[in-house]
Amino acid sequence: DLAVEQIELAKTNVAHGSAANVRFEVQNVYALSYADATFDAVFAHALIGHLHDPVSALREMGRVLKPGGVIGVRDPDFAGFLLAPTDSLIDGAFDLYVRFRQDNGGDPYIGRRLREHVRRAGLARTRGSAAYECWGTEEETGYIVDVLLAELTGPRVTRHAMQRGWADETYFDQVASALRRWGANPDAIWAHAWFEVVGWKA
């Protein structure tokens, strides 16, 4: 990961587990410090959709992969987000979040294009699949509300949106209230689509 705080969080999480052979490093996915053909496998989860040049990143992953090695990538596709009961404020907040991601060079709809990107990066053989992740109990919807509050009304998004003139602080307060109301609804369910692709190096 490029973010130091994410590496520190990973180290903390592993300290509470049983894995003893794990190492975490801050790295730039476009310019990895490893030699060619270093790894048997490379995996990127929820990364590719944030990148302005996904094919270059995947080529760099392929460079450090041994011949015959495998790359795996997994990213959501925002068109596959499902929320019930529906709420116009939350729907609008997702539209704004899509603009935020696109404004920062990402692709919120990259899931459907992952196989194309992996192939363009030079992987000899690819296989794609898709699956839904769902939250449909009181505990699960409570968890996803916290996640959505951080994503849709967190400081990165609110600062960017207000600088662009897309929304004001009152709007984000209203979105946060709508998310909490939705999470308290006993009928609430949230699901989103993930696309997965594996590719093999010749």
Buried (B, 14 or more C-beta within 10 A) or exposed (E): BEEEEEBEEBEEEBEEEEEEEEEBEEBEBEEBEBEEBBBEEBEBEEBBBBBEEBBBBBBBBBBBBBEEBBBBBBBBBBEBBEBEEEBEBBEBBBEBBBBBBEEEEBBBBBBBBBBBBBBEBBBEEBEBEBEEEEBEEEEBBBBBBEEBBEBBBEEEBBEBBBEEEBBEEEBBEBBBEBBBBBBEEEEBBBBBBBBBBBBBBE
